[in-house]
């Protein structure tokens, strides 16, 4: 890819390394682009990962940043390991031990418990989370020594399975709805088994339509950029909308949508669509009883 960044609209699916925050990962991608002489476009990520977590982190470039919110709402999948016998303040390996137990459940006991944690359920988020309490981040209050009380939230665990086990731990695979905290899930499973536990490994394997099969490391990204092969790392903007039906439109309709005008008397079925002029995405639209209105417009059409 040339130094002209006009085509930098799409997704880089990063395999986030251990130790970096999501914001630091975005900053690292920006540095890689700038080092290759590319002016960094608008850039953001589609779903926070803890520093101790690795895996799928969708990085949105240019017009794809308008879809980052959809990634936040998307279901996500994880592999995680629960170490039994100790619970920490952060519910992961970073915190201080706050409770211990001599109970070590067997693999059979863990597997038998998992159906109880599958489906819709109420969950209490970790005190060390980015949720706000009276205008302040919960983790900031917790680190300052304040007692943090967070309200339960309704989540859905779509699937939960035992992947591996040892005498002291269990590795699980799960797919969950937005707003789910894996650290809380691990805590609750351990408590239900009559012990305590914390997460020692957390890897996101899927975020919305994106999987580990599409993810690349920061080193690989830098290698592709330096070799003028960035296009190999960028997925089209439309990839983030694989679950949205396409709506073919005419040039006149495209011009109207680009101006924010509604299409009236349109035969589109009710629901959300990706309006496209040929292969060019024009807008994310909502159709209802013959009226098509813009939800998100994309500036990808040539004047």
C-alpha positions, 0 to 999 in steps of 0.5 A, a space after each residue: 500500500 502506498 503512502 496515500 491513506 485514502 484506502 485505509 478504511 476497514 479492520 485490522 484484527 489484532 492478536 493483542 499481546 499480553 501486558 498491553 491495554 486496548 488503548 495501548 494496542 491502538 497506539 502501537 498500531 498508529 506508530 506502525 502506520 506512521 513509521 511507514 509514512 502513512 498518515 494515521 486515519 481515525 482509529 479505534 477498537 471494538 471491545 476492551 481487553 484487560 492487559 492480562 488478556 490476549 486475542 482478538 481485538 478489532 482495530 477500526 480504521 477510517 470509516 470503520 470507526 463508525 461501526 466500532 459500537 456494533 463490535 461492543 454489542 456483539 457476542 464474544 468467545 473466550 478460552 480461560 483458565 480458572 486456578 482454584 484455591 485462591 481468590 484475588 482482589 481483581 479476580 485475576 493473577 494481577 491482584 492480591 489474594 483475598 480468600 483461600 480454600 483447600 477444596 479442589 474440584 475434579 474435572 467431573 465436578 466442574 463439567 457437571 456444574 457448567 450447565 448451571 452457568 449456561 443461559 440467561 443469568 444475573 452477574 455482578 461485575 468485578 470491582 476492578 472494572 471500567 464501569 462508572 460509580 458516581 462518575 468515577 471508574 470502579 477500578 480507580 475507586 477500588 485501587 484507592 481503597 474504597 468499597 465498590 458495590 456494583 449492581 447486577 446485570 443481565 447477561 447470557 452465556 450462550 455456551 460453556 464447555 470444559 476444554 482441559 483440567 489439572 488437579 488445581 485448575 480448569 480451562 473453559 471455552 465460552 461464548 457470551 453476550 455483551 456486558 459479560 465479565 469472564 472474571 466474574 464467571 470464573 469467580 461464580 463457578 468456583 464459589 458454586 463448586 465450594 471453593 474460590 478461584 481466579 483467572 490465570 489465562 484469558 484469550 478472546 477467540 472471537 469478537 462478532 464476525 472476527 476470529 483468531 484465524 484473521 488476527 495478526 500480531 503487532 510484529 506481523 503488522 509491522 512486517 507487512 507495512 514495511 514491505 508495502 503489503 498492508 492491504 494483506 492486513 486490512 479487512 474490508 469495512 463490510 466484513 464487520 457487517 457480515 450479519 447484515 443483509 445487503 441492499 442494492 441501491 441506484 446512484 440516485 438513491 445513493 446520493 439521497 442517502 449520502 445527504 441524509 435524506 430518507 427513501 420513501 416507498 422503497 420495497 426493502 424488507 423491514 429491518 437493518 440493511 447495508 445499502 451499497 452502490 455496487 461494491 461500495 458501502 454507502 450507509 447502514 440503514 433501517 427500513 420500515 414500511 417502505 421508508 429507508 433512513 440512514 443509521 450510519 453513513 460512509 464517505 467512500 463514494 467518489 465525488 
